[in-house]
């Protein structure tokens, strides 16, 4: 980073100052550029605005990790912005996949355990509590894995493992339900 650049130095100091005024200055200076990045990635202005707020929250919460010796402030902020947008795009993809999941081979009278992309609560209640928590946050409240980890104060790897194991258990339960339906 070029600390001789007065603008860069000013905004680096503003970020590290941790005051509402300095954060406001940072937001005013960088929000148009970051919004443009988000809009290009998500193609939805309302969603890009929401993600911009989420981005600045992440910037603020992670300000202690910015190291001016590692690179420019703007580059660091763009990286966070891209991560927020990509997380949203992955989340949208998962929601769309859940909503379009069909069971063509079953009769119309059979109700699949995935209803309009949401998991049937009766199946979730059969999971151990630690799996119920992550599934409910992910599928009912649309949290990302990182947001679940932050909320539950768990390592990201633990959250991902719990999600994977919960999905395996739900898949097994669902297959078992289908088998019992077909044999009765």
Secondary structure, DSSP 8 states (H G I E B T S, - for coil): --TTSHHHHHHHHHHHHT-HHHHHHHHHHHHHHHHHHHHHHH--HHHHHHHHHHHHHHHHHTGGG--TTTS-HHHHHHHHHHHHHHHHHHHHHHHHHHHT---TTS-TT---SEETTEE-HHHHTTS-HHHHHHHIIIIIS---HHHHHHHHT--HHHHHHHHHHHHHHHHHHHHHHHHHHHH-
